[in-house]
C-alpha cells in the first residue's frame, strides 16, 4: 500500500511538471520565429515603443526535481512559480532601466538562437528554457540544466531576471 502511494505521488509530481511545461510552450498561437525576434529586439534597442509587448521567461521547472519559472514583462509586471527551490521576494514592478539592460543582454547573447544541437533527452535530464516574446513573435531555446554554467547564455539571462525582479536586502 505504501509503495503504491509513493508511486502515485511520483507520477503526479512528474506529470505536473510536464503538464506545466506543455502549457507554457503552447501559449503562443504562432510558430517560433527567431529571426523576427532578433529584428524586434534590435528595433526595441533603438525605440521603446514596443516594450509593452515584451516578455522574457526563464523556465527550468521539472516535475521530479522542481525548479523555477520567472517571467518579466515589458510593462514591468513579474510572474514567478517555484517548486522545491529558494526564490526571492518579488519587487512590485521592474524599472524601465532594468528592462533596457535585459534587452541589451538578450541582443549581446543572441538569446533567440538555439545553439545546443537538437537531441533526445537522456533519462533524468533536466533542461532550462528561455522564451522571448516580442511584437507577437517568439523564440524558445534550451540548454541542459547541468551545462548552464558552461553554456554561459541562459544562466546570464536567469541571473539578470532574478536581479531585476527580486527585492534585495539593503
C-alpha positions, 0 to 999 in steps of 0.5 A: 500500500505504501509503495503504491502511494509513493508511486502515485505521488511520483507520477503526479509530481512528474506529470505536473511538471510536464503538464506545466511545461506543455502549457507554457510552450503552447501559449503562443498561437504562432510558430517560433520565429527567431529571426523576427525576434532578433529584428524586434529586439534590435528595433526595441534597442533603438525605440521603446515603443514596443516594450509593452509587448515584451516578455522574457521567461526563464523556465527550468521547472521539472516535475521530479526535481522542481525548479523555477519559472520567472517571467518579466514583462515589458510593462514591468509586471513579474510572474514567478512559480517555484517548486522545491527551490529558494526564490526571492521576494518579488519587487512590485514592478521592474524599472524601465532601466532594468528592462533596457539592460535585459534587452541589451543582454538578450541582443549581446547573447543572441538569446533567440538562437538555439545553439545546443544541437537538437537531441533526445533527452537522456533519462533524468535530464533536466533542461532550462528554457528561455522564451522571448516574446516580442511584437507577437513573435517568439523564440524558445531555446534550451540548454541542459540544466547541468551545462548552464554554467558552461553554456554561459547564455541562459544562466546570464539571462536567469541571473539578470531576471532574478536581479531585476525582479527580486527585492534585495536586502539593503 
